[in-house]
Amino acid sequence: MKILAVDLGRARTGLAVCDESELLASPAGVISEYNMERLAKTIAVQAAEKGAGTIVVGLPRNMDGSEGDSAKNARAFAEALRALVSVPVEMRDERGTTITAHGYLNETDTRGKKRKAVVDAVAATIILQDYLDYRRNLRVQKQEEDS
């Protein structure tokens, strides 16, 4: 099943999508939109165009696990998105993904405007790959329990 991941930001929102086999997450672009309602509509269209069977929205928790304003905004966004789509919308802890994304971009020497344009899509890719790994681990655990 194809899965679309969303790294919600104030000015830019990154998207990532995986292949049907749920093996590999890839960047799928960045949307520049401040209005949550318009952003939710745009992402609902993107999910339909990409054939996503699930949408995963990053949940920006604080390092101690608590939730601040950004997490509340992400939850509100996920609710708005749920009202527009017929597929499940799940939340996924995204602590550290932007820092990791910057690390990857440092390794590839991506700087300046290009970096700013892709960091959110890279962060969405990290969120999605984490979610894919989680799903794969659940399947393995279930198989072991059934054996």
C-alpha positions as CSV (number, residue, x, y, z in Angstrom):
1,M,0.0,0.0,0.0
2,K,1.2,3.5,-0.7
3,I,1.5,5.7,2.3
4,L,1.9,9.5,2.3
5,A,3.8,11.2,5.1
6,V,3.5,14.8,6.1
7,D,6.0,16.9,8.0
8,L,3.9,19.9,9.0
9,G,5.7,23.3,9.2
10,R,4.7,26.9,9.7
11,A,5.7,28.0,6.3
12,R,6.6,24.8,4.4
13,T,5.2,21.3,4.7
14,G,7.2,18.3,3.5
15,L,5.7,15.2,1.8
16,A,7.1,11.8,1.3
17,V,5.6,8.6,-0.2
18,C,6.5,5.0,-0.3
19,D,6.3,2.3,-2.9
20,E,3.5,-0.3,-2.9
21,S,5.7,-2.9,-1.1
22,E,6.2,-0.4,1.7
23,L,10.0,-0.9,1.5
24,L,11.3,2.6,0.6
25,A,10.2,6.1,1.5
26,S,11.0,8.9,-1.0
27,P,10.6,12.7,-0.9
28,A,7.5,13.8,-2.7
29,G,7.8,17.6,-2.5
30,V,7.3,20.6,-0.3
31,I,4.1,22.8,-0.1
32,S,4.4,26.4,0.8
33,E,1.1,27.3,2.5
34,Y,0.4,29.1,5.8
35,N,-3.4,28.5,5.8
36,M,-4.2,25.1,7.5
37,E,-7.5,24.7,5.7
38,R,-6.0,25.2,2.2
39,L,-3.0,23.0,3.2
40,A,-5.3,20.2,4.3
41,K,-7.2,20.4,1.0
42,T,-3.9,20.4,-1.0
43,I,-2.6,17.4,0.8
44,A,-5.9,15.5,0.4
45,V,-5.6,16.1,-3.3
46,Q,-2.0,14.9,-3.3
47,A,-2.9,11.8,-1.3
48,A,-5.6,10.9,-3.8
49,E,-3.3,11.6,-6.8
50,K,-0.6,9.4,-5.3
51,G,-3.1,6.6,-4.4
52,A,-2.2,6.7,-0.7
53,G,-4.0,4.2,1.5
54,T,-2.9,5.9,4.7
55,I,-1.6,9.3,5.6
56,V,1.0,9.7,8.4
57,V,1.3,13.1,10.0
58,G,4.4,13.9,12.1
59,L,3.7,14.7,15.7
60,P,6.4,17.1,17.0
61,R,6.7,16.2,20.7
62,N,9.2,17.8,23.0
63,M,12.3,15.8,23.8
64,D,10.8,14.8,27.2
65,G,7.7,13.4,25.4
66,S,5.4,16.3,26.3
67,E,3.3,18.1,23.7
68,G,3.5,21.8,23.1
69,D,1.8,24.2,20.6
70,S,3.4,22.5,17.6
71,A,1.9,19.1,18.6
72,K,-1.5,20.7,19.2
73,N,-1.3,22.3,15.7
74,A,-0.3,18.9,14.2
75,R,-3.3,17.2,15.9
76,A,-5.7,19.9,14.7
77,F,-4.3,19.6,11.2
78,A,-4.7,15.8,11.3
79,E,-8.3,16.2,12.3
80,A,-8.9,18.7,9.5
81,L,-7.3,16.2,7.0
82,R,-9.4,13.3,8.4
83,A,-12.6,15.3,7.5
84,L,-11.4,15.5,3.8
85,V,-10.1,12.0,3.1
86,S,-11.5,8.5,3.3
87,V,-8.2,6.8,4.3
88,P,-6.8,6.5,7.8
89,V,-4.8,9.5,9.1
90,E,-2.3,8.5,11.7
91,M,0.1,10.4,13.9
92,R,3.8,9.5,14.3
93,D,6.3,10.9,16.7
94,E,8.8,13.0,14.8
95,R,11.3,13.9,17.5
96,G,14.7,14.6,16.0
97,T,13.7,14.2,12.3
98,T,14.5,17.8,11.3
99,I,17.9,17.5,13.0
100,T,18.5,14.2,11.2
101,A,17.4,15.7,7.9
102,H,19.9,18.5,8.4
103,G,22.6,15.9,9.1
104,Y,21.8,14.1,5.8
105,L,21.9,17.3,3.9
106,N,25.3,18.2,5.5
107,E,26.6,14.8,4.3
108,T,25.5,15.6,0.8
109,D,26.8,19.2,1.0
110,T,23.3,20.6,0.3
111,R,23.4,24.3,1.3
112,G,21.6,27.6,0.9
113,K,18.3,27.9,-0.9
114,K,18.4,24.3,-2.1
115,R,18.7,23.1,1.5
116,K,15.7,25.2,2.6
117,A,13.7,23.8,-0.3
118,V,14.3,20.2,0.5
119,V,14.8,19.8,4.3
120,D,11.0,19.4,5.0
121,A,10.6,16.7,2.4
122,V,13.7,14.9,3.8
123,A,12.2,15.1,7.3
124,A,8.9,13.7,5.9
125,T,10.9,10.9,4.4
126,I,12.5,10.1,7.7
127,I,9.0,10.1,9.4
128,L,7.7,7.7,6.7
129,Q,10.7,5.4,6.8
130,D,10.3,5.1,10.6
131,Y,6.6,4.3,10.2
132,L,7.4,1.7,7.5
133,D,10.0,0.1,9.9
134,Y,7.4,0.1,12.7
135,R,4.8,-1.7,10.4
136,R,7.4,-4.2,9.3
137,N,8.3,-5.0,12.9
138,L,4.7,-5.4,13.8
139,R,4.2,-8.0,11.0
140,V,7.3,-9.9,12.1
141,Q,6.1,-10.0,15.7
142,K,2.7,-11.2,14.6
143,Q,4.2,-14.0,12.5
144,E,6.3,-15.1,15.5
145,E,3.3,-15.1,17.8
146,D,1.3,-17.1,15.2
147,S,4.1,-19.7,14.8
